[in-house]
Amino acid sequence: MPWKETTTMEQKIEFICEWRTGKFTISELCRRFNVSRPTAYKLIDRFEKQGYEGLKEVSRAPGKHPNETTENVVEGILSLKAKYPRWGAKKIRKLLFNDFIEKDIPSVITVHNILKKNGLVCPQKRLRRVKPVYPIFDPKDCNEVWSADYKGKFLMGNKIYCHPLTIADSKSRFLFTAKGHYHENFKSAKAEFTSVFRKYGIPEQLHTDNGSPFGSTRSLQRFTRLSYWFIELGIMPVFSDPAHPEQNGRHERMHRDLKAACAKPSAYDLKAQQRRLNRFVREYNHVRPHEALGMETPAASHVFSTRVFPEKIQEFDYPSSQSVIRVTQNGAIRWKSYYWVYLSAALKGKYVGFEHKGNGIWKVYYRNVFLGYFNENKLRSKESSTRVETNLV
């Protein structure tokens, strides 16, 4: 029987102390401590060479493994991690193919273990499992749906806030722009969208949240001034449900990388901050492999839109079945000379169509997009007003 497991080290020390007294033979010590003679001689030999440190248990793991990753590959992994500190094992392994032959490149798990061994893996907080929320859109082709948002503002070194506007293709994840603005408003957003549309074409739909200037939960169909401009270009604005940013999760995930790369820490002023944002866009599109794209880059997966940006908005011809009325400066239309029907201040100066469905119910359109219903039976007295509603109650 070997040493007692709970007091192995104590018994080894006691054995050596008894042996050093010279009062006992090896056979007597072996019988007393219930160990074999080879074990006793091995223990004495280790004590004579290393002292009491030699009595500690020695790992039986082999010193070398026949399939061990070569030193130059390990150095390549560590070098890539130093260059791209926010990337994980999958993306770093993909880049190894640029410098090494395939048979020398380890698996994703091995790359992760090498990074972990060198203290380069940050443990992630375990998240509570929740019921999955499926995305509203699952595009099959590039330019079917684009996503856009203002990344949360952050202070620059000069104590002024930067508001980065990001626009990306939902299929290829290609990031068209990350433009720093001083304010989140219609003028700034429209200027950047115009620049992107001129270069890359226009999508069929544009997916955003409900924040200004993209959407408003108080407006008809959540449309804003910017939304109506998209409609005029032939783009349908679509929105995530209120308080559900996970419905545009691929865009939010990109924002996390952008924040880590450009806002921690931030640059001194907007000019320097924009250089950081531009550098992130180039790296994200052309260098960083994307797991959802089979470890290809967004630039390798994206194709330009065939829908060209119209420099001049074309007039829209409403069907003859609709009554066309111009919206006044207060966002309402004059109905039968002495009633008011309120729509939205974002529509002032524009023409809307009213289609009668019977029993005093009218459907309201802006161009070919349905806005809501209007019930003229609610108008009881002159100069009274009502609102267009999205649903009939």
C-alpha positions, -999 to 999 in steps of 0.1 A, spaced: 0 0 0 14 35 -9 16 65 13 -17 76 29 -32 102 6 -42 127 32 -7 129 48 17 120 20 41 149 25 42 145 63 49 108 60 77 114 35 94 139 59 90 115 88 105 87 67 136 108 59 140 119 95 139 83 107 164 72 79 188 101 89 190 89 125 207 56 113 189 36 138 167 17 113 175 -4 82 157 2 49 137 -30 54 125 -19 88 115 16 74 97 0 45 76 -23 68 69 6 92 57 30 64 42 2 43 61 12 11 83 -9 -13 121 -8 -13 123 9 -48 101 36 -35 122 41 -4 155 43 -25 139 67 -49 127 90 -21 162 90 -5 179 97 -38 156 127 -45 162 140 -10 200 138 -14 198 157 -47 172 184 -40 166 184 -3 131 186 11 119 202 -22 125 169 -39 99 152 -18 71 171 -35 49 154 -61 63 157 -96 39 161 -126 38 130 -148 27 150 -179 51 145 -208 75 173 -214 68 175 -251 39 164 -273 43 152 -309 15 175 -321 26 205 -301 22 239 -319 55 251 -332 71 281 -316 69 303 -346 31 297 -349 27 305 -312 46 338 -317 24 345 -347 -8 340 -326 6 363 -299 16 389 -324 -18 390 -340 -35 392 -306 -13 422 -297 -23 439 -330 -60 431 -326 -66 428 -289 -104 427 -292 -104 397 -315 -110 361 -304 -94 328 -314 -116 322 -345 -106 355 -362 -70 352 -352 -68 316 -366 -82 328 -399 -54 353 -403 -28 326 -396 -34 312 -431 -18 344 -445 16 335 -430 17 297 -424 8 265 -442 -24 248 -433 -9 217 -416 9 239 -391 -21 259 -381 -38 246 -349 -75 243 -342 -96 272 -328 -95 255 -293 -57 253 -294 -54 290 -304 -78 299 -275 -57 278 -251 -25 294 -262 -41 329 -256 -54 318 -223 -21 303 -212 -5 337 -219 -31 356 -200 -47 371 -231 -83 358 -226 -107 378 -205 -133 357 -188 -168 367 -198 -197 372 -174 -222 344 -177 -255 358 -189 -289 347 -177 -307 326 -203 -337 345 -217 -363 336 -242 -348 344 -276 -363 373 -296 -362 367 -333 -351 395 -356 -378 413 -376 -358 410 -408 -337 382 -421 -323 395 -454 -313 371 -481 -294 395 -503 -271 425 -499 -289 459 -499 -322 443 -490 -320 459 -456 -296 484 -442 -293 493 -405 -284 526 -390 -281 541 -356 -263 567 -335 -238 550 -313 -242 564 -278 -225 597 -273 -192 600 -254 -170 628 -243 -139 637 -262 -107 652 -247 -120 687 -252 -151 679 -231 -174 680 -261 -197 651 -270 -192 630 -301 -222 613 -316 -211 586 -342 -236 578 -369 -232 543 -383 -247 527 -414 -243 491 -424 -257 464 -447 -276 438 -427 -267 409 -449 -229 414 -455 -223 434 -423 -204 459 -445 -200 491 -426 -205 521 -449 -196 548 -425 -190 558 -389 -193 595 -389 -188 616 -358 -213 645 -353 -218 671 -327 -255 666 -326 -281 640 -336 -303 659 -359 -320 657 -393 -294 680 -411 -264 660 -400 -279 626 -406 -293 636 -441 -259 649 -452 -241 616 -443 -269 594 -458 -266 614 -490 -229 608 -492 -233 571 -486 -262 567 -510 -242 585 -538 -213 561 -533 -230 527 -526 -265 531 -540 -297 528 -519 -314 498 -501 -349 486 -502 -355 490 -465 -337 509 -437 -339 495 -402 -334 518 -372 -346 522 -336 -372 548 -325 -348 575 -315 -344 609 -331 -340 617 -359 -349 582 -372 -383 575 -355 -408 588 -330 -433 567 -311 -457 597 -311 -458 600 -348 -479 583 -375 -462 549 -381 -433 563 -361 -422 583 -392 -402 615 -389 -389 641 -413 -360 618 -421 -384 589 -427 -404 608 -452 -372 617 -471 -363 580 -473 -398 573 -486 -393 599 -513 -361 581 -523 -379 548 -526 -366 534 -493 -390 519 -468 -382 529 -432 -387 501 -407 -382 501 -369 -373 478 -340 -400 475 -314 -397 502 -286 -372 491 -259 -360 461 -279 -325 470 -293 -318 432 -296 -340 431 -327 -311 449 -345 -286 428 -327 -260 426 -354 -257 464 -355 -255 466 -317 -227 440 -317 -207 462 -341 -213 492 -318 -196 473 -290 -165 468 -310 -166 504 -322 -168 517 -286 -139 496 -275 -117 507 -304 -126 544 -306 -141 556 -273 -118 539 -247 -101 563 -246 -115 589 -269 -95 614 -290 -91 651 -281 -114 666 -308 -138 656 -335 -111 657 -363 -88 633 -344 -119 612 -334 -129 609 -370 -95 594 -379 -101 567 -353 -135 560 -366 -123 558 -402 -95 534 -391 -121 512 -374 -143 511 -406 -113 500 -427 -103 473 -402 -139 461 -397 -146 458 -435 -113 446 -449 -93 428 -422 -115 415 -395 -130 380 -403 -167 377 -395 -180 344 -381 -215 349 -396 -199 352 -430 -179 319 -428 -149 338 -415 -148 361 -446 -146 398 -443 -176 421 -450 -158 436 -480 -154 402 -496 -192 395 -492 -207 428 -501 -219 439 -535 -230 474 -545 -266 483 -549 -280 485 -584 -305 512 -572 -290 546 -579 -295 575 -556 -318 601 -573 -303 635 -571 -338 651 -577 -369 638 -560 -395 629 -586 -431 641 -582 -455 614 -572 -488 608 -591 -516 597 -567 -543 573 -581 -574 590 -593 -594 573 -566 -577 594 -539 -583 630 -529 -549 649 -528 -546 676 -501 -515 697 -491 -505 696 -455 -503 731 -439 -474 745 -418 -490 733 -386 -490 697 -398 -528 695 -405 -550 696 -435 -582 716 -441 -612 693 -445 -643 706 -462 -632 742 -457 -639 744 -420 -626 713 -403 -590 704 -393 -574 669 -395 -540 667 -379 -513 644 -394 -477 653 -385 -455 684 -385 -430 663 -404 -454 664 -434 -458 702 -437 -458 714 -472 -462 678 -486 -492 663 -505 -511 633 -490 -538 611 -505 -572 603 -489 -590 572 -501 -627 567 -490 -635 533 -477 -672 539 -469 -692 550 -437 -670 581 -434 -637 562 -431 -608 574 -451 -574 558 -455 -545 582 -456 -513 577 -477 -481 596 -483 -471 585 -518 -475 547 -518 -470 543 -480 -501 539 -457 -502 563 -428 -535 556 -410 -572 562 -409 -594 592 -405 -631 591 -394 -650 622 -406 -680 611 -384 -661 624 -354 -663 660 -367 -694 674 -351 -691 712 -352 -674 738 -374 -637 745 -367 -634 713 -347 -604 690 -353 -595 653 -352 -564 633 -358 -554 605 -382 -551 572 -363 -530 542 -372 -558 518 -362 -596 520 -362 -611 515 -327 
